[in-house]
Amino acid sequence: MPRLPRRWLALGRASSTCASIRKAGASARPSRCWGWSCSRIFRGIEGRTFSNTIKIITSGKKDMTKASRWLLAGTAMLAASPALAQERAARAEASAYGNDIVVTAQRRESSLQETPISVTALGEKALQDLQIERTADLQRVTPSLSVTQGTVDPTTLTIFMRGAGQNAGTWVGYESAVGLYIDDLYFASLTGANLDLADLERIEVLRGPQGTLYGRNTLTGAIKYVTKKPDGTSFGSLQAEAGAYDMVRLKGTVSTALSDDWAVLASGNFYDRDGYFSAPALDRDDYGKATEYGGRVALAYTGGGSFGLNASAFYSRAKNDGSVGLATDPVTLEPAASDPYTYVGPLDGYGDVETYGGDLTLSYDVGGATIKSITGAVRNEQEFLADTTAGQPTNTVDGPYALGFDRLESEAGRTQISQELQVLGDAAGDKLHYIAGLYYFREKGHQGRSDYLLNLYQLMPQLVDMKTTSYAAYGQLTYDLTPTLSATAGLRYTHETKSVEGYQQNNLTTVPEDRTYGAIDATRKAKSWTPKFGLDWQATPDILAYASVSRGFQAGGFNYLALANPTNYENGFDPQTVWAYEVGLKTSFLDGRGHLNLAAYRNDFSDIQTNVIVAGSSLTQNAGTARVQGVEGEFSYSPLPGWNLFASGSYNDDKYLDIDPASSAASSGATRLPNVPHWQGSAGFSGRVPDEKLGDLLVGADYSYMGGKYLGGTNAPITYMPDYELVNAYVGWAPPVDSDIELRFSVANFLKEDYYVYGNVLGAYGIRSPGDPRTWKVSVRFSY
């Protein structure tokens, strides 16, 4: 008897629904369907017979693609409610937190519950309910993820996952150990990455090395933004918000068919907010102001057949007062003011970041396989001026207002291009699933900076040019040993070359005539094989168990933040690698209304890269070998239609196994790895109470806990961020009309928790930056 494809296993949870479709025809809508396969094809079968539906599912071509975009959720059992309320609840549940949605974590579509890796997937509704407005908010609901804003630019991200990351993303040439993707386009720069989120279908956070399929700089994971795509139908949304600190936010998306064969989508966003800080030296009570705006246009070929095309172009700009904080004594931890939202520096800083680019994806079905080309280009430009310690610890609210460690001004730009050729398909009677490809990446950039140190040393301008070139080839095979047991093997080869040249002052002197320049000219090459091996067992239609072993790799680089020391600049740091071991269990229960996913992992790092401060310079060093291990869990349950309960958590244990005695981590006696909280967790609910006459009541709240963690590799006390708890909540209303309109009142940091998200020490000066205070907003959203 021929074996059914694995994607049909989920239909076992919805056999009664399939039977009802057979009897009632295409106009029938399931009263209950917790299986992803039924839900994802439902919209695509309107007007078709059941036999045609079977062809749609098994063909995997245009109709199947369109169907997956109209994913419907499981719970729709509203027998006692009016039809309108039933339809509205079903739409609302489609992308709720914890639902078994379709993801592309393995570079092809699959059910979240049937994907044998650790993935947190957040659909559009989940992002709205959880008030996830920007990337940094993801750490509240994602196990083992730590995300904070940059040190001198709030649009820059510092991302750590399962023990590795990068603290210096503001600087050209630095790259994160956690890859950042928009669809299939890799973003090398984390500058400008913490912008307002708009036009998203979902976010996928992939934990564990993704080097085989995703490639460079996915040492411990990846974050993937999946945008909405034009599909030939008319849809759109408009959202307007106003809130605390004169906040205004506008988002809009519209998509329509241009012809029978082409469709277009356009989106835009605007955000403006006053700052939280008082700045007595500048006579301002709104310091930290931020303005952001951008847009995206996408074009798709929808004519069917073997050919596919998706193209997009995007632009964003962010202007702000730069990252601000409170000057703090690095030894006593005594702040310069009692109110943490006080800036006692005299410098009026600024930040300005522009990011623009585009991508083109072409595909062609050759029968049994799909050939794909993914081309992308991104340009990023940045300017900023900042006091790196927000003044001096001896400053007060009433003065004096002395400059801090460094008056730092910078201008930078970087351009990346990438090309990927990919082939994927199934063979051997649908038992063998394969993907292989070639990848090319090139980036060029420059950065100029000017420093005034300690109110004494006016350094000569520094200017450097950098270049990175990377080539890779990869392949991964999954073979179904039995109808329920599969084995995976993959391998990627990567070769990278990095170079830098320029000049930098090579001495410290207060006499301008005695200043001298030193040349910077260095090249680093690295190559690596990154394999992956895995087994996954679909024990029942509701239980998936998996185990994997994989290797991650991140190239070395140069110390772009070395001060007045070209030698330190050129010496740089070596590549870091990790062997990762993971076992996991994904379960569904109560007819798919509940999900519980568990994972246990161990990461063994070699030459782990840590960020340290040495004589005022921020350097990256290889600290030796280390081990990070932990357990993670994610739970969701829908007790009633329109209601969802959820929770997530992780415990992580970090340890240096063999620390390099020459490293600053060793000399300072550090025992903890940066950005690894031992405990992290969240819990919450969202609900919808339908009423045919008065409209629907919307309610929800979430709680998150972040354990204490060090930010710096030397474990300096000021870099320790104590644990904190946040509570967010919302209440809303949807009118009793046949349209998707929602009004909401939301509060973030409901309990007014005081907490810090950044701390650093430079010489005798220190700085700490608080997290956001309590804020509120009123929003209205219309979609069609």
N, C-alpha and C positions, 0 to 999 in steps of 0.2 A: 504494500500500500504506500503510495507516495506521501512524503512527509509534508505537513502544512508548514508554511513559513512561520517563524516565531512571532511575527506581528499579529498572527491570528490567535495566539494564546489568550490575549486579553479579551477576545470575543466570548470566551467561556464564561466571563462574568456578566455577560449581557445577552445570553442566549434567548431569554424570553423576549427581549426587545427586538432581536433579529427576527424572531418568529412573527411578532406583531407587524413588522415592516413587510414581511412577505404577504401577510394576509391583507393589510390595509393599503399597500401600495406606497407610492412616493410621498403622498400627502401626509402620511402618518408621522407623528413626532413621538419619540419614546417617552414613556412616563417615568422610566428609570434607566439610566445608562451610565454605569460607573466605569466601563471599559473605554480606553482612549480611542480604540479603533473606530467604534461606532460613533463616538462624539465627533471625531475629526472628519468623518466622511459625511455627516448628516446634511450639512448645508449643500454639499456637492451633489446629493442625490435627488434634490427637489425636481420633480418633473420626469424622473426616470423610473424604470421598472427595477425590481430587485436584481434581476439577472444582469442588467446594465451596471448596477452598482457594483456587482462582483467584478466586472471588467475594470471599473474605475480603480478599485482597490488594488487589483493585481497588476495593472498597467504601470502605475507610478508616474504618469505623465502629467499633462496640464491639469486635468480635472482633479487629480489627487493633490497637486500642489495648491490649487485654489481651495480645496476642501480643508487642508490643514490650516489655512489662514483664517478660516471661519470656525475655529475650534469652539465647541460647546462643552460646558462642564457636566459633571455627573449628576448632581442633585437637581431634580425637577419634579419631585413627587409633591404636588400641590393640589391634590384631588379636591380638597375642600375650599380652595381659593379660586377667584375669578381667573379667566384665561389671560387677561392682561397682566395681572400680578405674577402669574406663572411664567410668562414669557420674560418679564422684566427680571425676575429672580434668576432665571437660567442665564440670561446675558450677564448679570452681575457676577455670577459664580464662575464664569468662564476663565478668568485669570486670577482668581483668589489665591492667597498664599497657601501652598501645600497641595494644590491640585496636581493631578497627574497630566501635566501639559506636555506638548511636543517640544523637544529640545534638539539642538544640533551640536551637542558637546563633542561628538565623535565625527564631526564633519559630514554627517548625514542625519536625516531626521529619524528620531526614535522617541518612544515614550520615556518620560523621566524615570518611571519606576522600572523600566527595562534597560536602563543605561548603566553598565557595570563600573561606574566611577562615582566619586562623591561630587554631587552637583547641588547647589542651591539655585533654584529657578524662581524668579519673581515676575509674574505677568503684570499687565497694565493696572488691573484693579489692586493687586497687592502693593504695587509701588505707591498708588494713591492712598490706600488705607494706612500704610505704614509711614506715610509722610517722608518717603525717600525722594528727596528733591535733587540730590547730587551724589556723586560716587562715595564721598566720605560717610554718608549715612548707611551704607551697606554693612558696615561692621556691627551695627546694632542687631542684625538678624542672621548673620552668617557665621557659623562656627569657625574658629581658628583664623579669622581675618582681622587685621588691624589696619585701619586707614585713617590718616590725619592729613591736614593741609600742610603745605610747605613752610619753610622757615622765613622766607622773605617775600613770598607771593602766595596768597590764599587760593589761587587757581591751580597750584601745583600739588600733586599728591605724593604722600609717602605711604607705600603699600607694603605690608608684610603678611605672609601667610605661612603657617606651619614652620616658622623659624627663620625665614630669609626674606630680605627686601632691600630697599635702598633709601637712605635718608637725605640724599642730595639731588633730588630730581630737578631742582631749579636750574642746574648747571648743564650746559651743552656737553654732550659726551657721556653723561651718566645715564644709566638705564636700570629699570626695575627688574627684580627677580621674579615678579609676577606680571605676566604679559597682559596688555590691554588691547582689546580688539573692538572695532565697530564692524559688525557683520564679520567678514573674513579679512578685513584690512587691519594689519598690525600697526599700532602707534608706538614708536620708539620713545617719544618724549612724553613725560608726565606733566610738563608745563602746559597749562590750559586744560588739563583733563578733569578738574574738579568743578566744571561748569554746571549750570542748571540743566537738568535732564528733560528732554522733550522728544516727541516723535518716536517713542520706544514701544515695541510690542512686548519685549521682555528683557530681563537681564539674567545671564547665566554666570554663576561663579563656580569655576572648576577647581577643585582642590586636589593637590598632588601634581607631580611633574607631568607636563603635557608636551614634552619635547619631541616625541615621535610624530604627532600629527600637527602640532601648532608651531613647533620650532623654537626660535631664539628667545631667550629670556623668559621662558616659562618654567623656571627651575622648580618652583613649588606650587604653581597654579596659574590660572588665567581668569580674567574678567572679560566677559563678552557681552556687548550691547547689541541686541538684535532690533533693527529698525523696522518700521512698517514699510510695506512694499505696495506699489500699485498693482492691482490684479484685474483691472477691467471693469470693476464695479464702482459705484459712487459711494464714498464714505468720507467721513471727516469728523472733526471735533474742534471745539473752542473752549478755552478755560481762562477765566479772569479771576484774579485774587487781589485782595488788599489786606494789610495787616499791620502788626506792630512795627515801630521804627519806620513808619511811612513806606512800608513795603508795597510794591506793585509788581505783579507778575502776569504776563499774558502768554498763552501758548495756543497755537492753532495748526491744524492739519486739514488738508483737503485733497482728495484723490478722485480722479474721474478717467473715463476712457476718452482717448483722442480719436480713435477709430476702432474698427473691428480687431485690429492687430496691435494697437499701441495704447498704453495707459501712462498717466503721469501723476505724481504726488508732489505737493509743495507744503512745507511747514515752516513756521517761524516762532521765535520766542523772544521775550523781553523781560528783564528783571532789574529792579532798582530798589535799593534799601539804604537807609541811613545807618551809620555805624553805632556800635554799642558803647564806645569809649568816650570818656571825657578827656580832653587834652588841654590842660590849663595853660601850657606854654603857647599854644596856638589859639587860645580863646575859642575852643570848639567843644560842643557836647555831642557831636555826631561823627566822631572820628572812626574810621573803618568803613566808610561809605563804599558801596559796590554797585556797579552797573554792568549788565551783561546783555548782549543781544546776538542773534544769529539766525540762520536759516538753512534749509536743505531742500534740494529738488531731486526727485528720482524719476527715472524713465524705465519702463519695462515693455518687452515684447510679449504680447498675450495671444498671439495668433495660433498657438498650438504647434503640433508637429514636433520634429526632433530638435529644433533650434530654440535656444533661450538666451535672453539678454536682460541684464539689470545694470543700470548705470546711475550714479548719483554724484552730486557736487554739493559741498557744504562750506559754510563760513561761520565763524564765531569771533566775538571780540569781548574782552573783559577789561574794565577800567576800575581801579580801586585805590585805596590809600595804602595798599601793601599790608603785609601781615604785621599786626601790632600786638604788644604784650605789656607786661608790667616788669620793670626793672626789679631784680631780686638779688639779695646777697647769696652767692653760691655756697657759702659755708653755713651761715645761720639760717638760711632760707627765709630771712626777714624781708618782706616786700617793701617797696618804696611808698606804697599807699595801702590803706586798709581796704579800699574798694578794688577788687581785681580788674574791673573794667576802667582802669585809669592809665593813661599814657603820659609819663612824666618827661619824655624826651622833647628836645626843641626842634627836631627835624620833621618837616612836613613831607612825608614820604608819598610815593605813588607807585602804581603798577599798571602796565598796559600790555595785554597779550592778544595777538591775533593768530588764528588758526584757520587755514582753509586748504581745500584739496578735493579729491574725488576718487572714485573707483569705478571699474568696469568689469563685470563678470559675464563671460560668454560660456555657453554650454551647448553640447551637441550629443544627442543620443544615437549611438552607433549600433544599437541592438544588443542588449545584455550589458552594456557599459555606457558610462557618460564621461565625456572628455570636457574638462572645464579649464578656463583661463581666468585668472584673477589678477587684475592690474590696479595698482594704486599709487597715489602721490599725495604727500602731505607737506605743507609749509607752515612753520611756526616762527613767529617773531615776538620778542619780549623786551620790554624796558622796565626797569624798576630803580627806585631809590629807597634805601632803608637804613635805619640805625639798628645794627644787628643785635643790640641788647636793650633797645628801647630806653636809652639813657643810662645813668649810673645808679647803683643801689643807694647812694647818698642823696640823690635828688628827692625832693618832696613835692607835695601838691602846691605849696606856696613858693617853691623855688629853693635852691638854684635848679636850673634846667640845663645841665651839662650833657654834651654828647656822650654816647656810650663807647663801646670798644671800637667800632668801625662804622664810619659813614661810607656806605657801600653803594655805588652806582654802577649799573650794568646795562649793556645793550647786546642782544644775541639774536641769532637766526639759525634755523636748521631746516634742511629740505631732505625728504626721504622719498625714494621710489622703490617699488617692489613689484615682482612678477612671480606668479606661481602657476605652474601647469600641473593639472591633476587628472587622474583617471580613477574612477570608482565603479564598482559593479558587483554582480553576483555570478557565480559559476557552479559547476558540479551539481546541477540540479538544485540550485539555491542553497547548497550546503556551505559554499565558500563565499565569503564576503571580503572584498579587497579594496584597498585604496593605496595609491602610489603617486608620487609627485616630485617635481623639481622646484626649487625656490631660490630666488635671487633678491638681495636687498642691498641698497646703497644709500648712505646718508652723508651729507656734507653740512658743515656748520661753522659758525664763528662766534666768538664772544669777546667783548671788550669790557673791561672793568676799571674802576677808579676807586682807590681806598684812601681814607684819612684815618689813621690808627691812633687811638689813645690821645687824641687832641695834640699829637706831637709829630707824627710821621705822615707826610703827604707823599704817597707812593706815586711813581710815574705810571701812566696808563699801561695796562696789560692788554695784549691782543693775541688771540690764538685762533688757528684754523684747525678743524678736525675732519677726519674722514673715516667712515666705517664701510667695509664691504663684506658681505656674507653670502656664501653659497651653501646649498643643502640639497640632499636627495633623501627620500624617505619612502617607506612602504609598510603596510600593516595588513595582516591576514587574520581573519576570524573563521574558524572551521567548526561546523556543528557536528560534534562527535556522535551525538544522539539527538533526538528531537528536543531534549531539554538541556544538554550539556555542550558548551562551546569552549574552544581554546583560542587564544589570541597571541600572536607574536608580531612584533614590529621593530623596526630599526631605522635610525636616522643618522646620517653623517653630515656634520657641519664644519665648515672652514671659515674662519673670520680673520680679517686684517683690520687693525685700528692704527691710525697715525695721527700725530699732532705736531704742529710747528707754530712758532711765534716767539714772543719775547716777554720777559718779566723782570722787574727790578730784583737784583740778587743781594741787596744789603739793606740794613735799616740805619738811617742817619737823619738827623734833623737839619743837616746842611744840604740844601738843594744841589750845590755844585759837586758834592761827593757821591751823589746817587749814580749807580751804574746798572746797565742792563745785562741780563744773561739770556742766551738763546735757548729755546725749547725746540727740540727736534727728536722725535722718537717714534718707533713703530713696534707694535705688538701683534703677534700672530698666534692663533689658537685653533685647534681642531679637536673634534670629539665624536665618539660613537655613543648614541643614546638609545639603548634597547628598551623594549617593554614586553613582558610576558604576563598572561592572565588566563584565569579560568572563571567561567560564570555558569551557574546552574539554576535554571528556572524550575525550582522544586515543585511548585504548583503555579497555577495562573496568578496567584497572589504573593508568591515568595520568590525573590531572586537573591541568591548568595553568590559572592564573587571574591576573588583574591588576585592580587597583582604584585609584580615586582618591576620597578622601572628606574631608570637613571635620568637625572636632570643635569644640565650643564649651563653655566653662564660664563662668558668670556671675561677676562680681566680688563683693565683700562688704566687711565691716568688720573692723577690727583689734581683735578681742575680747581680745587679750592686751596691749594698750597699757597701760602703768602710769602713773597720775597725769598723764594727758594726754588729755582728752576730744577735743581737736582731731585728734590722731593716730587716735583711736578712730573718729571720724566720717569722716575722709578716706578710709580704707579703700583699696581697690585695684580696678582695672578688670577686665573680662572678659579671658580668654585664649582664643585660637583656634589651630587647627592645620590645615594641609593635609597629608594623609597619602597617600603613594604606596607601593603594595605589589605585588610579583609573587611568585607562589608555585607550588610543584609538590608534588603529593601522589601518591605511588606505592605500589603493592603488588606483591609479587613472591613467587615460589615458592609458587604457589597460595594466595596471601593469608597465608602464614605470616610474611611480613616486610612492614614498612612503613617508608618513608623520606619525611618531609615537610620541605620547605625553603621558606624565605621570606626575601625581602630587602625592606627598607622604608626610607623616608625621611620624617621628620616635620619640617615647617617651622612653627615656633611664632611667633606674634605676641603681644606683651605677655605673655610667659611669666611666670607667678607664681612667686616664690621666697620662702622663709622666711628672715628675717635677724634678728639681734639688734641693736637700737639703744638704747643707754643703758639696758640692762636690760629693755627691752620686746621681746617677740617679735612682729615685724611681717611681714605679707605685702606684697611690693612687686612691681610689674611691671618686670622687668629689661630688656626690649627684645625683640629677635628672636633666635632660636636655631635650630639644626639638630641633630637627633639621627637617626642612620642606623645601620643594622646588618643583620646576617644571623643567621638562626635555623635550627636543625635539630632534628628529633626522629626517632629510629630505634627500631624494635623488631623482634624476630625470635624466633620459636618454633621451635627446632631439633627438639624432641621434644614429644610431648603432655605437658602439665603444666609445661613449662619455658619461660621467657621471658627474653630479653636485651634491655636497653634502654639508650638514651643520649639526652641532649639537650644543647644548648649554644647560646650566642649570643655574638656580638661586637657591641658598641655603641660608636659614636664620637659624642661630643657637642662642640658648639662654639657660643659666642656669635657671632652674625653682626654685630649692631649693638646693643651694650649701652648702656642708658640712662645717661648720665654722672651723673645725679642719684641713681642707685640705689646702695645699699650694696654690691652686687656689684661695681660699677665702682670705687667709692672704695677697696675693699679689694684690688683687683687680681685678683678671682676669674677663673679660666679654665675651671673645670669646673662643670657643672650638678649639682645635688644628686641623689644616689641613682641615678647612672648608672655602674655598674661596666663596665669595658671588656670583661672576660671573665667568663663564667658558664657552668657546665656540670655535668652529672651522668651517672653510668653505674651499671649494676647488673644483678642477675639475681634471679629467683625460680624455685624448682623444687619438684617433687613426685615422690618415688620411691615408687611403689605396691608394696605387698606384701600378698597376700591373707591371710596368717597373722599377720604382725607389725604390720600397719597401715602407713600412709603416712608417710614421712619428709618434712618440710617444711624447706626451707632458702632463704635469701635474704640479699642484702647490697646496699647502695648507697653510692656515693661522690658527694659534691657539692663544688663549688668556687665560691666567691663572690669575685670580684675586689675590689680596693680601691675605695672610693667616699667622697665627701664627703657628709655629711648636711645641712650648712648652706650657704646661698646665698653666704656670704662666704668660703667655703673656709678657715675657721679651722682650724689644725692639729689641735685636739682633736676636731673633727668628722670627721676622716678615719678611716675604719674600714679597717685593713689587710686584705689578703686572708686567707682561711682555708679549710680543708678539713675536711669532716666525713665520717665513715664510720659507718654503721649496719648492724646485722646481726641475724638471727634464726634460730633452729632450732626445729622443732616436730614434733608427732606427731598423726596422726589414727588412732583405733583401727579395727580391722578389723570394723566393724559398719555396718549400713546406716542410718547417720544422720550428720548434719553436725556433728561434734564435733571441735574442734581445741584442742590445747595448744601454747603457744608460750613460748619464752624469748627476749627481745629486749634488745638493747643499743643505746642511742643515744650518739653521740659516742664510739665505741668506742676511739679512739686518744687520748682526753683532750685534745683541741685547746683551747688557750686563745685566745679571740677576743672581740672587742667588737661589740656591736650598737647602741650608742648613745653619743653624746658631745655635750656642749654647753658653752658658755662664757657666763657671766653676770658681767660686770664682771671682777673679779680672781679669780673662783671658777670652777672647772670640775668636770665630772662625766663619768665613763665607766661604762657598764654592760656587764658581761660576758655572753656567751651561756651557755646551759645547760651544766653540767658533764656528765661521763659519768653516765648513768643506766641502770638495768636494770629489767625488769619480767617477771613471769610472768602469763600470761593463759590463760583458758579460754573458749571460745566454742561455743555450741550454737545451731543454726538449724534450721528446719524449713520 
